[in-house]
Amino acid sequence: MTTAITTSQTIGPFSHEAWQWAVDLGTAASAAAAGIAIAGTIYDGDGTPINDAQIEVWQPGAEHAEAALDVPAFRRIPSDDQGGFTFTLADIGAQPGQPVAYVTVFARGLVKHQFTAVFLADDPALATSAILEQVPTARRPTLLAAKTSDSRYRWDIRMQGDMETAFFDYV
């Protein structure tokens, strides 16, 4: 009998230390980006903040704007003790109907990381988004970051429950 062990199953409990290089790159990139800040909290199925998650963010279209960075358009952010996270993206102009970022979540209790996307709620082209059209209407708000000030947005990630964030399968 053969078994297939995936990388998700072999990462171990050391991700914060092993991935610190990427966190440092993401911190430097966020500091350099005078653009769109998205803050939120990641919650488990009981509504408890997850204090040891890793959130990986890829910003489509930002490669040229961040060409001077070691890894352009990329952020990796650990959640803090209260499950909070913040990342700042380059302001690359409107990408109507497109996600402002693609997000991968690594957290305790997950055998496999989860994929999602975040859109800006004030994007007038959301109704024509080919990606959002694939998500049931009632679940679409879980992908929308609400504007809180000129360049700040609020977006929470819920791993399970009534307001579970819509996650995607990529095949």
QUIZI-V824231 format. One record per residue. RES is the residue in one small letter. PHI is phi in degrees with one decimal (none if undefined). BURIAL is + if it has 16 or more other ideal C-beta (glycine too) atoms within 10 Angstrom, else -. Layout:
res->RES phi->PHI burial->BURIAL
res->RES phi->PHI burial->BURIAL
This chain:
res->m phi->none burial->-
res->t phi->-109.4 burial->-
res->t phi->-123.4 burial->-
res->a phi->-101.9 burial->-
res->i phi->-98.7 burial->-
res->t phi->-95.0 burial->-
res->t phi->-61.5 burial->-
res->s phi->-62.7 burial->-
res->q phi->-81.8 burial->-
res->t phi->-110.3 burial->-
res->i phi->-68.2 burial->-
res->g phi->80.4 burial->-
res->p phi->-88.6 burial->-
res->f phi->-107.8 burial->-
res->s phi->-60.2 burial->+
res->h phi->-60.1 burial->-
res->e phi->-73.6 burial->-
res->a phi->-68.2 burial->-
res->w phi->-101.4 burial->+
res->q phi->-58.5 burial->-
res->w phi->-57.8 burial->-
res->a phi->-73.9 burial->+
res->v phi->-63.5 burial->-
res->d phi->-61.7 burial->-
res->l phi->-63.3 burial->+
res->g phi->-65.4 burial->+
res->t phi->-65.0 burial->-
res->a phi->-63.9 burial->-
res->a phi->-66.2 burial->+
res->s phi->-63.7 burial->+
res->a phi->-65.9 burial->-
res->a phi->-77.6 burial->-
res->a phi->-87.5 burial->+
res->a phi->-94.5 burial->-
res->g phi->-134.7 burial->+
res->i phi->-98.7 burial->+
res->a phi->-101.4 burial->+
res->i phi->-121.2 burial->+
res->a phi->-121.9 burial->+
res->g phi->-171.6 burial->+
res->t phi->-132.7 burial->+
res->i phi->-102.7 burial->+
res->y phi->-120.4 burial->+
res->d phi->-86.5 burial->+
res->g phi->-64.5 burial->-
res->d phi->-90.9 burial->-
res->g phi->84.7 burial->-
res->t phi->-88.8 burial->-
res->p phi->-60.1 burial->+
res->i phi->-94.2 burial->+
res->n phi->-93.2 burial->-
res->d phi->-137.1 burial->+
res->a phi->-86.7 burial->+
res->q phi->-119.7 burial->+
res->i phi->-117.4 burial->+
res->e phi->-108.0 burial->+
res->v phi->-126.6 burial->+
res->w phi->-120.4 burial->+
res->q phi->-102.8 burial->+
res->p phi->-63.7 burial->-
res->g phi->85.9 burial->-
res->a phi->-93.8 burial->+
res->e phi->-57.9 burial->+
res->h phi->-72.0 burial->-
res->a phi->-65.3 burial->+
res->e phi->-115.0 burial->+
res->a phi->-57.7 burial->-
res->a phi->-77.2 burial->-
res->l phi->-82.0 burial->+
res->d phi->-61.2 burial->-
res->v phi->-132.1 burial->+
res->p phi->-65.7 burial->-
res->a phi->69.2 burial->+
res->f phi->-124.3 burial->+
res->r phi->-140.1 burial->+
res->r phi->-130.7 burial->+
res->i phi->-127.2 burial->+
res->p phi->-81.6 burial->+
res->s phi->-71.8 burial->+
res->d phi->-88.3 burial->-
res->d phi->-61.5 burial->-
res->q phi->-103.0 burial->-
res->g phi->79.8 burial->+
res->g phi->-80.3 burial->-
res->f phi->-149.9 burial->+
res->t phi->-145.8 burial->-
res->f phi->-138.2 burial->+
res->t phi->-115.4 burial->+
res->l phi->-109.5 burial->+
res->a phi->-64.8 burial->+
res->d phi->-87.0 burial->-
res->i phi->-101.4 burial->+
res->g phi->91.1 burial->-
res->a phi->-66.6 burial->-
res->q phi->-121.8 burial->+
res->p phi->-50.9 burial->-
res->g phi->74.1 burial->+
res->q phi->-105.3 burial->+
res->p phi->-63.8 burial->+
res->v phi->-75.8 burial->+
res->a phi->-161.0 burial->+
res->y phi->-99.4 burial->+
res->v phi->-127.1 burial->+
res->t phi->-117.1 burial->-
res->v phi->-111.7 burial->+
res->f phi->-115.4 burial->+
res->a phi->-153.9 burial->+
res->r phi->-58.6 burial->-
res->g phi->87.2 burial->-
res->l phi->-93.6 burial->-
res->v phi->-79.2 burial->-
res->k phi->-133.3 burial->-
res->h phi->-60.4 burial->-
res->q phi->-115.8 burial->+
res->f phi->-109.7 burial->-
res->t phi->-149.4 burial->+
res->a phi->-146.9 burial->+
res->v phi->-123.0 burial->+
res->f phi->-114.3 burial->+
res->l phi->-86.9 burial->+
res->a phi->-62.3 burial->-
res->d phi->-91.6 burial->-
res->d phi->-74.6 burial->+
res->p phi->-67.4 burial->-
res->a phi->-96.3 burial->-
res->l phi->-58.8 burial->+
res->a phi->-64.4 burial->-
res->t phi->-109.7 burial->-
res->s phi->-72.2 burial->+
res->a phi->-64.6 burial->-
res->i phi->-74.6 burial->+
res->l phi->-64.0 burial->+
res->e phi->-61.7 burial->-
res->q phi->-81.7 burial->-
res->v phi->-103.2 burial->+
res->p phi->-52.8 burial->-
res->t phi->-50.5 burial->-
res->a phi->-66.2 burial->-
res->r phi->-94.0 burial->-
res->r phi->-58.6 burial->+
res->p phi->-58.9 burial->-
res->t phi->-71.3 burial->+
res->l phi->-106.7 burial->+
res->l phi->-105.5 burial->+
res->a phi->-89.2 burial->+
res->a phi->-86.8 burial->-
res->k phi->-70.5 burial->-
res->t phi->-114.9 burial->-
res->s phi->-160.2 burial->-
res->d phi->-51.7 burial->-
res->s phi->-129.3 burial->-
res->r phi->-118.2 burial->-
res->y phi->-134.3 burial->+
res->r phi->-118.1 burial->+
res->w phi->-148.0 burial->+
res->d phi->-98.6 burial->+
res->i phi->-111.4 burial->+
res->r phi->-116.3 burial->+
res->m phi->-75.9 burial->+
res->q phi->-152.6 burial->-
res->g phi->104.1 burial->-
res->d phi->-59.2 burial->-
res->m phi->-106.5 burial->-
res->e phi->-53.6 burial->-
res->t phi->-58.9 burial->+
res->a phi->-69.9 burial->+
res->f phi->-112.6 burial->+
res->f phi->-114.9 burial->-
res->d phi->-103.5 burial->-
res->y phi->-109.0 burial->-
res->v phi->-120.9 burial->-
